[in-house]
Amino acid sequence: MEPTQAIEEALDSFGRQYLAAFAAASTEQALRDERAQLLGKKGALTEALKLMGKVPAADRKRIGERVNAEKAAVDAAFDERLRALHAEARARELTARPYDLSLPGRAPARGHRHPISLVIDDLLGIFRDLGFVVVEGPLVELEENNFTKLAFPPDHPATDMQDTFWVDVAGAPPGARTLLRTHTSSVQVREMSRRTPPMAIVSPGAVFRRDDDATHSPMFHQVEGFLVDRGVSMADLRGVLAAFAERLFGPGTKTRLRPSYFPFVEPGAEVDLSCALCAGSGCRVCKGTGWLEVLGCGMIHPEVFTHCGIDPEETTGFAFGLGVERLAMMRYGVPDLRLMFENDPRFLAQF
Ligand code: PHE
């Protein structure tokens, strides 16, 4: 067959079926596959074009125009269908729900109080019942309130750089040294300086010392207590501590005072409670002694009263300070103090 005739027959049979095929293509890929049937390497139109070289010069213009017209028609139909597919996809996107309402929700994790806060609340509750009021003091203190007015001599080792975090504070009184309080006893000075006896106060909060190992943290918590009035005696101190111990660890808990030294009390004592776990027979928690050392205490030193503007001839009082972490570790059986501050949710979720 002559090339001219062959092309013309091919073009005649080519027809318009591809329009239906394009319309039926429901994805861009399917549409592109359909076009490749015509214009791809082995496409029907491509095959016809290959014969062009053999068409006699006289027919070439006419056949060429026809082939080009077919090709343009295919391209136009393809472009139109492609635009339509894109428009459909966009419309689906715009009308779809922005989120899947059928997905089950993720319940928010519920937090709770830190074990240290739980113990502080219990301690304060006990002392409130005994008639004490709660007062808090600042964590950044004047040397005067933390040491000097508590009758620490200027060269006392506790005031050393090795033991105390000294800090510079903008706006501190000229010449005054400032520090992170090393104990809550500074609240004694603050409150006794601005109140007149009688007063019975407990004060919880963080304190800071240069210490860091399995049983010491540079930040820990204390609860301070003090009672100031006429005629307060060591017997009152014992009575309050005994009542406190029984409320904390249950009836029958015993209290033991051992002489000890703190510059701001006289006499001073260390207080042990009978071990709540073994009731005094000796166990791991009390290291076999049957006793747990929980606080320091004593009768407020006359010099401290004088520094705070209270007449030591008329007034007496007692003070005590206890470490919260030790009580929390004992209560919950926590083996390492650092767990309390690492804030690992696997640890905290257990309380
Ligand atoms: N402030 C003392 C300490 O941190 C404890 C204490 C308080 C002792 C009150 C006696 C009276 O060790």
Boltz pocket constraint, residues with backbone or C-beta under 6 A from the ligand:
constraints:
  - pocket:
      binder: B
      contacts: [[A, 182], [A, 183], [A, 184], [A, 185], [A, 225], [A, 262], [A, 265], [A, 268], [A, 269], [A, 296], [A, 297], [A, 298], [A, 319], [A, 320], [A, 321], [A, 322]]
      max_distance: 6.0
